[in-house]
Structures are given as C-alpha cells and as structure tokens.
Amino acid sequence: MKLVFTFLMSCLSAMAYSQLGFTNTYGAFGLFNDAADLAVDSESNVFICGSTGGWGAINGDMTVIKTDSSGIQLWAKVYGDSTTQMGKAISLIPEGGFVAIATTNSGENNDYEIFMVKADVDGNVVWEKKFGIGGWDEAADVTMLSDGGIAVVSSEWDVSGGSKSMVIRKFDADGNQLWISRPDNEAGFSEASSILELRDSTILIAGSGNLDNGDIDMLIVKYSYDGNQIWRQFYGVEIDEWIADLALTSDNRIGVAGNRQVDEMNISPQLLSLDTDGGILNEFFEPNYAETTAIAYNQLNNSYIFSWNYSSSGTEKTAIFNFTNDFVFGCNALPSAGVTTPLSASAVAISPSGKMHLCGQIRDTGPGITSILSFKCNESCQHDQSLLIGIEDKEKKVQVLPYPNPTSETVFLNFSEAHKVNYVALTDLLGHKIPLEFSLLSGNLHASVKDIPTGFYYLNISTESDIQNRSIWQFPLMVIH
C-alpha cells in the first residue's frame, strides 16, 4: 500500500499555528539536556529518560524526569559517577518504579559499557549495574518482561576487528544476568535500536544489518525467553534501510518505524506492518525527506503514532503523525516550539486516555545548549487545554522574563494590568517549594531572594486568565551569592 506523503508534509506549515499541542521544556538552565526515551504510567505520569550536564551531574549523567499528566515536573534525578553516562531508554515496572539504561565510558581505557539502574517510584536507586565486553558496548533499548525479568539490547563493537553485532541480554529482577546471545550473522554486521516483547513469551530485537558487507537492510531477530534464536529476517531493497523502533498492536501486528536512504544526503520514512512470524502485512513509503525516530500504538482507536524529524526553511522540526494500523493517514501535530526553534524528537508514547506524547531536544541560545522537550496533544492532534503552557507558548502570548537573571538579592517580573498575577511559587529542580518573600503591585512582581541558597530554581507564575485554563508559567531562575 502506497500513500501520498507529499501532501502530508506540505500541510505542516499550514497547520503549525492551528494545531498546537502542549510544549514544555525541562533541564538545567544554560547547559546541555537531551531526551532519548519516555514512558507513561497508569496514572498518566510521564517519565523522560535522557542526559544532562546539570542538576549535580559531574561529567554528563543520565537523567530521569517525572512529570504529572499536565507536564508539571514532580522530580528530576541524575544517575552516574565521575565518568559520562548518556541515557538511552527506560521501561516502567508494573508495580512501580523503572529500569533505565545508558552508555557509559567507564570501562578500561574509556571503553563504552552499559549502565543500568533500577529505581523506585520516587526515582531512588534500588541497584545499579555495569556490563560490557571490554570493547565498545552501546546501549540501545530495555524492556520489562511479563515474567519479571529485564531484557536489554545493545550493539557491541570489536574495535580491533572492526565488526559490530547486536547483543541481547536477559536479567532477573535483581539485575543478575541470566543469558546473553548474539544473532547468527555470517561474516556480516548488525546494529541494534529496539526491543519488543510479544504475547507468546518471545522477544524481538531490531535494527539494521547485512550479510556480505553490501547494502544495509532492516533486521529483526526473534528470541525465546531462554535465549534461543527462533528466526531472523532482513527487509529492504538495493539501498540502505534501518529500523528505529517497534510497537505491538492489540491484534498482534508488529508496527515497524524505519527509514530508507534515498540519496547521499536524504532519507525518508519506511514503515512496515508484520505478523508474528515476520511476514509483511502492509508497508508505507514515499520518497520525501524526513526521518522517523519512534512508534507507539494507541489501542483506544487502533492507530499508530510516529515521530518524524524533517527540515523546513533551514530549521530542524518535528511532528507527530497519526495513522491507522493499515497506514491510512489520520492527523498530524507540530510542537509550538518547532515553529521557529530547531528541535528533534526521540520517542513517543500513549497515555491510558489516548493522549499522544513526544519527547526530544530543543536547541537554545548557544552551541551545546539544549533543553529537554515534552509535547502532548489529544488523539485528534489538537491542543489539550488542561496542559501546562510551555516556554515558546508563553513568549508568544506576552514578552515577559524575570530580571536580573542571575540575581543575588531581588528579582522583578513585569506584567500588564490585563495579566493580573494571582499565584507565585518558587521551586527547586526537584519540584520542592522554597519559601519566597514577594509583593505584587499593578501586575508587577517584586521578590526577594537574598535568603535563597545559590542554585537553579523555577519561578512559577499564574494569572487570572491562566487559571481558567489550569496552566502555569514556569521561568528558570539562577540565584548566585
């Protein structure tokens, strides 16, 4: 089945301001903050896994941020040591808590290893593990299994021999490795990107590979729970193709988000629908330039959502696309920050109520300065009025910023009479409220921070008009003494 993608992409510029979703940013102000993955729990809380150079990180650490369903940050944690840990994936534990993985350079001679953390519902560490081959082992994905185990897929790089291979490991709930396996791949290479548990107690790992060092193809390998390879299947034509992510539907179809290298400079989405034996049920491709990075399945309306990155007028942008499981186009939504600010998406997820979530990175004011982006819209790709107003939305409504920033004694925020302030709160980066002395006069805020310890904070403001929409403005604030 072939759809006309040209029309869908051309619609983005027209709908950018009419179908805005919730956009919010998180991260240590003025530093790099990147999102890699997200998950939504049964109460619609969102867990974002990525990396940060702030919040107490020593040399770049994995971070996990928890927000409520309105995007309000509940807490943020960093995990790691004096080396670098780049967060890659997260999987929620049904009883509460999560397992997250990162790539770390803590191995001998700064070799890459896998860093894995199990945490409770408040983000507190239950245990930490590191594992690898003594060369380069790059984290790809993690999933909790229905038997209580943990499956991790990574890519091993034999630096001396130049070969690369997918690796799957299974651990028990305490982080003890039960088995490790590498797909049969005669004289070729393979690279991992995603892992998926099926309902028949089997596991799929996916990515790319080849057999004869020729063109790269999509690759999926199916394993039993005890580590035995069941089948291996390549997908592709005479051009490079690879898989970014997998999803499972309620009727046991496997949704594949992949890409095809259409020429030396450009790639396009390549989407597949498979049965549990790897047979192709449906496919979608149109050679327009975009990259799909993730897929999720919405069982409430039997549809897929994809995150697609693309470029328009020289600006990097991203969008959520909604399709039926037969790849019939439904709707699309562009995060408001992506109208004028470069951003890219990493992952998507569905809440229990069918809301669509996306996470990624938004480029801020300078080289290497990025924030974690969170975007949410309803199943029709429309703005949800219950959501927190993000920084880009705020700047479009009223040009206000706290000053001076950084500050040591006082901070000012000037509103017009039409935006009467009726709620003020200062929180630290974990969401804890900090006592704040302030006064309001004709819509202007005057607050004293002379007794506030040095650090990064958020100044949370709401006006009468915002209260009607149950939304809060959140400004990063740095206090220095």
C-alpha positions as CSV (number, residue, x, y, z in Angstrom):
1,M,0.0,0.0,0.0
2,K,1.5,3.3,-1.1
3,L,0.3,6.7,0.3
4,V,1.0,10.2,-1.0
5,F,3.3,11.7,1.7
6,T,4.0,14.9,-0.3
7,F,0.6,16.3,0.8
8,L,1.1,15.4,4.4
9,M,4.4,17.2,4.7
10,S,3.1,20.3,2.8
11,C,0.3,20.5,5.4
12,L,2.7,21.1,8.2
13,S,3.4,24.8,7.6
14,A,-0.3,25.5,7.2
15,M,-1.3,23.7,10.5
16,A,1.6,24.9,12.6
17,Y,-0.4,27.6,14.4
18,S,-3.8,25.9,14.2
19,Q,-3.0,22.6,15.8
20,L,-0.6,23.5,18.6
21,G,0.0,20.9,21.3
22,F,1.3,21.4,24.7
23,T,5.0,22.2,24.6
24,N,7.2,22.3,27.8
25,T,10.9,22.3,28.4
26,Y,13.0,20.9,31.2
27,G,16.6,20.8,32.1
28,A,19.4,22.7,33.9
29,F,19.4,26.2,32.5
30,G,22.2,27.1,30.1
31,L,23.6,23.5,29.8
32,F,23.0,20.5,27.5
33,N,19.9,18.5,28.3
34,D,18.9,15.7,25.9
35,A,15.9,13.3,25.9
36,A,16.2,9.8,24.5
37,D,13.0,8.0,25.6
38,L,9.8,8.3,27.6
39,A,7.1,6.2,29.1
40,V,3.7,6.9,30.6
41,D,2.3,5.1,33.7
42,S,-1.2,4.0,34.5
43,E,-1.9,7.4,36.2
44,S,-0.7,9.3,33.1
45,N,2.5,10.4,34.8
46,V,5.4,10.8,32.3
47,F,8.9,9.6,32.7
48,I,11.5,11.1,30.4
49,C,15.0,9.5,30.2
50,G,17.9,11.4,28.8
51,S,21.2,13.1,29.7
52,T,22.1,16.3,31.4
53,G,25.1,18.5,32.2
54,G,23.4,20.0,35.3
55,W,21.4,19.0,38.4
56,G,24.6,17.9,40.1
57,A,25.9,15.9,37.2
58,I,29.7,15.5,37.3
59,N,30.6,14.9,33.7
60,G,27.3,14.4,31.9
61,D,24.9,11.9,33.6
62,M,21.8,10.0,32.8
63,T,18.7,11.8,34.0
64,V,15.1,10.8,34.5
65,I,12.4,13.4,34.9
66,K,8.9,12.6,36.2
67,T,6.0,15.0,35.4
68,D,2.3,14.7,36.1
69,S,-0.3,14.5,33.3
70,S,-0.2,18.3,32.9
71,G,3.5,18.4,32.4
72,I,4.4,19.8,35.8
73,Q,7.7,18.5,36.9
74,L,7.5,16.3,40.0
75,W,11.1,15.5,40.3
76,A,14.4,15.1,38.4
77,K,17.2,12.7,39.2
78,V,20.7,12.1,37.9
79,Y,22.4,8.7,37.8
80,G,26.1,8.0,37.2
81,D,29.6,8.6,38.5
82,S,32.6,10.7,37.6
83,T,32.5,9.3,34.0
84,T,29.9,10.1,31.3
85,Q,26.5,8.3,31.2
86,M,24.3,9.1,28.2
87,G,20.8,8.0,29.0
88,K,19.2,5.9,26.2
89,A,16.0,4.0,27.2
90,I,13.5,3.5,30.1
91,S,10.9,0.8,30.9
92,L,8.4,1.1,33.7
93,I,7.9,-1.7,36.3
94,P,4.2,-2.6,36.7
95,E,4.4,-2.5,40.5
96,G,6.0,1.0,40.3
97,G,9.4,2.3,39.5
98,F,11.5,1.8,36.4
99,V,14.6,0.4,34.8
100,A,16.8,2.8,32.7
101,I,19.9,2.2,30.7
102,A,22.7,4.4,29.4
103,T,26.0,4.2,27.6
104,T,29.0,5.0,29.8
105,N,32.7,5.4,29.1
106,S,33.7,4.0,32.5
107,G,35.3,0.9,31.0
108,E,39.0,0.3,30.8
109,N,40.7,2.8,28.5
110,N,37.4,4.7,28.5
111,D,35.7,1.9,26.6
112,Y,31.9,2.0,26.3
113,E,29.8,-0.1,28.7
114,I,26.1,-0.4,29.5
115,F,25.0,1.3,32.7
116,M,21.6,0.1,34.1
117,V,19.6,1.5,37.0
118,K,16.6,0.1,38.8
119,A,14.7,2.8,40.8
120,D,11.6,3.0,42.9
121,V,8.6,5.2,42.2
122,D,10.4,8.3,43.6
123,G,13.5,7.7,41.5
124,N,15.6,6.4,44.3
125,V,18.2,3.8,43.3
126,V,17.4,0.2,44.1
127,W,20.5,-1.1,42.3
128,E,23.0,-0.2,39.6
129,K,24.9,-2.4,37.2
130,K,27.6,-2.0,34.6
131,F,28.3,-4.6,31.9
132,G,30.1,-4.9,28.6
133,I,32.6,-6.8,26.5
134,G,35.8,-4.8,27.2
135,G,35.5,-3.0,23.9
136,W,32.6,-0.7,22.9
137,D,29.1,-1.7,24.0
138,E,26.5,0.9,23.2
139,A,23.1,0.8,24.9
140,A,20.0,0.6,22.6
141,D,16.8,-0.4,24.4
142,V,15.4,-2.0,27.5
143,T,12.1,-3.7,28.3
144,M,10.5,-5.2,31.4
145,L,9.2,-8.7,30.6
146,S,6.0,-10.3,31.8
147,D,7.9,-12.9,33.8
148,G,9.5,-10.1,35.9
149,G,12.8,-10.2,34.0
150,I,14.6,-7.5,32.2
151,A,15.8,-7.6,28.5
152,V,18.4,-5.3,27.2
153,V,19.6,-4.9,23.6
154,S,22.9,-3.2,22.7
155,S,25.5,-3.0,19.9
156,E,29.0,-4.5,20.5
157,W,31.8,-3.0,18.5
158,D,35.0,-5.0,18.2
159,V,37.4,-2.1,17.8
160,S,40.3,-4.4,16.8
161,G,38.4,-6.4,14.2
162,G,36.0,-3.6,13.1
163,S,32.9,-5.8,13.4
164,K,29.6,-4.8,15.1
165,S,26.9,-7.0,16.4
166,M,23.5,-6.9,18.1
167,V,23.6,-8.3,21.6
168,I,20.6,-9.3,23.8
169,R,20.9,-10.0,27.5
170,K,18.3,-11.1,30.0
171,F,18.5,-10.3,33.7
172,D,16.4,-11.2,36.7
173,A,14.6,-8.6,38.8
174,D,17.8,-8.1,40.9
175,G,20.0,-7.4,37.9
176,N,21.7,-10.8,37.7
177,Q,22.5,-11.7,34.1
178,L,20.7,-15.0,33.1
179,W,21.9,-15.3,29.5
180,I,23.5,-13.4,26.6
181,S,23.1,-14.0,22.9
182,R,24.2,-12.6,19.5
183,P,22.2,-13.2,16.3
184,D,23.6,-15.5,13.7
185,N,25.1,-13.2,11.1
186,E,27.5,-14.9,8.8
187,A,30.5,-12.6,8.2
188,G,28.3,-9.5,8.3
189,F,27.4,-6.9,10.9
190,S,24.3,-5.8,12.8
191,E,23.4,-2.8,15.0
192,A,20.5,-2.7,17.5
193,S,17.9,0.0,18.0
194,S,14.8,-1.5,19.6
195,I,13.4,-4.4,21.7
196,L,9.8,-5.6,22.0
197,E,8.1,-8.4,24.0
198,L,5.4,-10.3,22.2
199,R,2.4,-12.0,23.9
200,D,3.6,-15.5,23.1
201,S,6.6,-15.1,25.6
202,T,9.1,-14.2,22.9
203,I,11.3,-11.2,22.3
204,L,12.1,-9.2,19.1
205,I,15.2,-7.2,18.7
206,A,15.5,-4.9,15.7
207,G,17.9,-2.5,13.9
208,S,20.0,-3.0,10.8
209,G,22.5,-5.4,9.3
210,N,23.9,-7.1,6.3
211,L,25.3,-10.4,5.3
212,D,28.0,-9.6,2.8
213,N,29.1,-6.0,3.7
214,G,26.9,-4.7,1.0
215,D,23.7,-2.6,1.4
216,I,22.3,-2.2,4.9
217,D,18.9,-3.7,5.4
218,M,16.3,-3.6,8.2
219,L,16.9,-6.6,10.5
220,I,14.6,-8.3,13.1
221,V,15.5,-11.3,15.2
222,K,13.1,-13.3,17.3
223,Y,14.2,-15.0,20.5
224,S,12.6,-17.3,23.1
225,Y,12.6,-16.4,26.8
226,D,15.5,-18.8,27.3
227,G,17.7,-17.1,24.7
228,N,17.2,-19.4,21.7
229,Q,17.0,-17.7,18.3
230,I,13.7,-18.5,16.6
231,W,14.1,-16.7,13.3
232,R,16.0,-13.8,11.7
233,Q,14.6,-11.7,8.9
234,F,16.0,-8.9,6.6
235,Y,13.8,-6.3,4.9
236,G,14.9,-4.0,2.2
237,V,15.7,-3.2,-1.4
238,E,19.0,-2.4,-3.0
239,I,19.5,0.7,-0.8
240,D,20.4,1.3,2.8
241,E,17.4,0.9,5.2
242,W,17.2,0.6,9.0
243,I,14.7,0.2,11.9
244,A,14.3,2.9,14.6
245,D,11.5,1.4,16.7
246,L,8.9,-1.3,17.1
247,A,5.3,-1.4,18.5
248,L,2.8,-4.2,19.1
249,T,-0.9,-3.8,18.3
250,S,-3.9,-5.4,20.2
251,D,-4.3,-7.9,17.3
252,N,-0.6,-8.9,17.4
253,R,0.6,-6.9,14.5
254,I,4.1,-5.6,14.7
255,G,4.5,-1.9,13.7
256,V,7.9,-1.0,12.4
257,A,9.2,2.6,12.2
258,G,12.2,2.6,9.8
259,N,14.0,4.8,7.3
260,R,15.4,4.5,3.8
261,Q,18.5,6.3,2.4
262,V,17.1,7.7,-0.8
263,D,20.3,9.5,-1.9
264,E,23.6,10.6,-0.4
265,M,22.1,13.4,1.6
266,N,18.5,12.5,2.3
267,I,16.4,9.8,4.0
268,S,12.7,9.0,4.0
269,P,10.3,7.1,6.3
270,Q,9.8,3.4,5.6
271,L,7.0,1.8,7.7
272,L,6.1,-1.8,7.9
273,S,3.3,-3.9,9.5
274,L,4.3,-7.5,10.2
275,D,2.8,-10.7,11.6
276,T,4.5,-12.5,14.5
277,D,6.4,-14.7,12.0
278,G,7.9,-11.7,10.3
279,G,5.7,-11.7,7.3
280,I,4.9,-8.3,5.7
281,L,1.2,-7.4,6.1
282,N,1.4,-3.8,4.9
283,E,4.0,-1.2,4.1
284,F,4.3,2.6,3.6
285,F,6.9,4.6,1.7
286,E,7.0,7.9,-0.1
287,P,10.4,9.4,-1.1
288,N,10.1,12.8,0.7
289,Y,12.8,13.9,3.1
290,A,12.1,13.1,6.8
291,E,13.3,10.7,9.4
292,T,11.0,8.6,11.7
293,T,12.5,8.0,15.1
294,A,9.8,6.2,17.1
295,I,6.4,4.5,17.0
296,A,3.7,3.8,19.6
297,Y,0.3,2.1,19.4
298,N,-3.0,3.5,20.6
299,Q,-5.3,0.6,21.4
300,L,-8.3,3.0,22.1
301,N,-8.6,3.9,18.4
302,N,-6.4,1.1,16.9
303,S,-3.8,3.5,15.4
304,Y,-0.1,4.2,15.3
305,I,1.7,7.4,16.1
306,F,5.1,8.2,14.8
307,S,7.6,11.0,15.5
308,W,9.2,12.4,12.3
309,N,12.1,14.8,12.1
310,Y,12.5,17.0,9.0
311,S,13.8,20.4,7.8
312,S,11.8,23.3,6.6
313,S,13.3,26.6,5.5
314,G,16.5,25.6,7.1
315,T,15.0,24.9,10.5
316,E,15.0,21.4,12.1
317,K,11.4,20.5,13.0
318,T,9.5,17.5,14.3
319,A,5.9,16.3,14.2
320,I,3.6,13.6,15.5
321,F,1.8,11.7,12.7
322,N,-1.2,9.5,13.4
323,F,-2.1,6.6,11.1
324,T,-4.5,3.7,11.3
325,N,-2.7,0.3,11.6
326,D,-3.2,0.0,7.9
327,F,-1.3,3.2,7.4
328,V,-4.2,5.4,6.5
329,F,-3.4,9.0,7.5
330,G,-5.3,10.4,10.4
331,C,-3.8,13.7,11.6
332,N,-0.6,15.4,12.5
333,A,0.6,17.9,15.1
334,L,3.6,20.2,15.3
335,P,5.0,21.3,18.7
336,S,4.7,25.0,19.1
337,A,8.4,25.4,19.8
338,G,9.2,23.9,16.4
339,V,7.6,26.8,14.5
340,T,10.7,28.9,14.9
341,T,13.2,27.0,17.1
342,P,15.3,24.0,16.0
343,L,14.1,20.7,17.6
344,S,14.2,17.0,17.1
345,A,12.2,14.1,18.5
346,S,13.5,10.9,20.1
347,A,10.4,9.0,21.3
348,V,6.6,8.8,21.5
349,A,4.2,7.2,23.9
350,I,0.4,6.9,24.6
351,S,-1.3,7.7,27.9
352,P,-4.1,5.5,29.2
353,S,-6.7,8.1,28.0
354,G,-5.2,8.1,24.5
355,K,-3.2,11.3,24.7
356,M,-0.1,11.4,22.4
357,H,3.2,12.3,24.0
358,L,6.6,13.1,22.3
359,C,10.0,13.9,23.8
360,G,13.1,15.3,22.2
361,Q,15.6,18.2,22.3
362,I,15.2,21.9,21.6
363,R,18.2,24.0,20.8
364,D,18.5,27.0,23.0
365,T,20.7,30.1,22.8
366,G,24.2,28.8,22.2
367,P,26.3,25.9,20.9
368,G,25.8,22.8,23.0
369,I,22.9,24.4,25.0
370,T,19.8,22.3,24.7
371,S,16.6,21.6,26.7
372,I,14.5,18.5,27.0
373,L,11.3,19.0,25.1
374,S,7.9,17.4,26.1
375,F,4.9,17.7,23.8
376,K,1.4,16.4,24.4
377,C,-1.8,16.5,22.2
378,N,-5.1,14.7,22.2
379,E,-5.9,11.8,19.8
380,S,-7.1,14.3,17.2
381,C,-3.7,16.1,17.3
382,Q,-5.4,19.1,18.9
383,H,-4.3,21.3,21.8
384,D,-5.4,20.0,25.3
385,Q,-6.4,22.9,27.4
386,S,-5.6,21.1,30.6
387,L,-1.9,21.3,29.8
388,L,0.9,23.5,31.1
389,I,1.9,26.4,28.9
390,G,5.5,25.9,27.7
391,I,8.2,28.5,27.2
392,E,7.5,29.0,23.5
393,D,3.8,29.4,24.1
394,K,4.5,31.9,26.8
395,E,6.7,34.0,24.7
396,K,4.1,34.3,22.0
397,K,1.5,35.4,24.5
398,V,3.4,38.1,26.5
399,Q,7.1,39.0,26.2
400,V,8.0,38.8,30.0
401,L,11.1,37.4,31.6
402,P,12.4,37.7,35.2
403,Y,15.3,40.1,35.6
404,P,18.0,40.3,36.6
405,N,18.8,36.7,35.9
406,P,21.1,35.5,37.5
407,T,20.3,37.5,40.7
408,S,21.6,37.8,44.2
409,E,19.0,39.9,46.1
410,T,15.8,40.7,44.1
411,V,14.0,39.6,41.0
412,F,11.4,41.5,39.0
413,L,8.7,40.3,36.6
414,N,6.6,43.0,34.9
415,F,3.1,42.1,33.6
416,S,0.4,44.4,32.1
417,E,-2.8,45.1,34.0
418,A,-4.5,42.6,31.7
419,H,-2.4,39.8,33.1
420,K,-3.0,40.1,36.8
421,V,-0.8,37.7,38.8
422,N,-2.6,35.6,41.5
423,Y,-0.2,32.7,42.1
424,V,3.5,32.8,42.8
425,A,5.7,29.9,43.9
426,L,9.5,29.2,43.8
427,T,10.5,25.5,43.4
428,D,13.9,23.8,43.1
429,L,14.7,21.4,40.3
430,L,13.1,18.5,42.2
431,G,9.8,20.4,42.4
432,H,10.1,21.2,46.1
433,K,8.6,24.6,47.1
434,I,11.0,27.2,48.5
435,P,9.7,30.0,50.8
436,L,9.7,33.3,48.9
437,E,9.0,36.8,50.0
438,F,7.3,38.8,47.3
439,S,4.9,41.7,46.6
440,L,2.5,42.4,43.8
441,L,1.6,45.9,42.5
442,S,-0.3,46.6,39.3
443,G,0.6,43.2,37.9
444,N,4.3,43.6,38.7
445,L,6.2,41.0,40.9
446,H,8.9,42.1,43.2
447,A,10.6,39.1,45.1
448,S,13.5,38.9,47.5
449,V,16.0,36.0,47.0
450,K,18.6,37.2,49.4
451,D,17.9,34.3,51.8
452,I,17.7,31.7,49.0
453,P,20.7,29.4,48.6
454,T,22.8,29.6,45.4
455,G,21.4,27.3,42.8
456,F,18.9,26.8,39.9
457,Y,15.2,27.3,40.5
458,Y,11.9,27.7,38.7
459,L,9.7,30.8,39.3
460,N,6.1,29.5,38.8
461,I,3.5,32.2,37.9
462,S,-0.2,32.1,37.1
463,T,-2.5,34.9,36.1
464,E,-6.3,35.1,36.2
465,S,-6.6,34.1,32.5
466,D,-4.2,31.2,33.1
467,I,-6.3,29.9,36.0
468,Q,-9.2,29.4,33.6
469,N,-7.0,27.1,31.6
470,R,-5.4,25.5,34.6
471,S,-2.0,26.5,33.4
472,I,1.2,27.8,35.0
473,W,4.1,29.8,33.5
474,Q,7.5,28.4,34.6
475,F,10.7,30.6,34.3
476,P,14.2,29.3,35.0
477,L,15.9,31.4,37.6
478,M,19.5,31.3,38.8
479,V,20.4,32.6,42.3
480,I,24.1,33.5,43.0
481,H,25.6,34.8,46.2
